[in-house]
């Protein structure tokens, strides 16, 4: 089933074709490692922990609720145990043009990429594709097309959180994270000359320190303390280079208790002392 066939976006040709789709509960009949190797791309979702092995690599446990993309002709194994069942969803598909190049970059030389799916984004897309793709009523192919292209886009946009690992979140979670991050950054920038603490940020959102810290790190990928440091260092570089402030003046302006405390924080963040940073940037501008 072709999903839209070939289409052109700003001169870049894309194509996507669904080969097979299924959401089911499988009952295993024997203890074995079940091999798979497809000539097409695969997106596979497991809803319970399952042992996997990719290529000649070691066995590992794929956690429940995780998805994975396999490139064409990549061999992998799934552990099956007699008498146990596995609820899983998957699609097999082919790609062409720029879209395939993008997915090749996504999986890299290893040929695969795992995705955490805490908001069930991949789960829902795969279920809807399975429901729509082989429905006999008019118009359902278009619904499958929209679901599949939407899923591919969300996978591409998912941020990397580890080696061969990305995390895909719902649009609601992304919007919430963006709103939280924007509010906190605005709060920090407005008080950039004060010695801010994580408790100050939590109080701004009327949350406890622990609840705020956990939520902020989960939604933005950095700790609140790191956000304070990052924005203060951005301001420090502007003061040192653009305004020509001394290290001592910069430290006082940004609410540090001493020049030493500021210099230590700057070096930890930038990898070089502030005076050496100014010297290097000045030399670069002269060149």
Buried (B, 14 or more C-beta within 10 A) or exposed (E): BEBBEEBEEEEEEBBBBBBBBBBEEBEBEEEEEEEEEBEBBBBBBBBEEBBBBBEEEEEEEBEEBBBBBBBBEBBBBBBBEEEEEBEBBBBBBBBEBBBBEBBBEBBEEEBBBBBBBEBBBBBBBBBBBBBBBBEEEEEBBEBBBBBBBBBBEBBBEBEEEEEBBBBBBBEEBBEBBEEBBEEBBEBBEEBBEEEBEBEBBBBBBEBEBEEBBEBBBEBBBEBBBBBBBBBBBEBBBEBBBEEEBBBEBBBBBBBBEEBEEBBEBBBEBBEEBBEEBBEEEEEEEEE
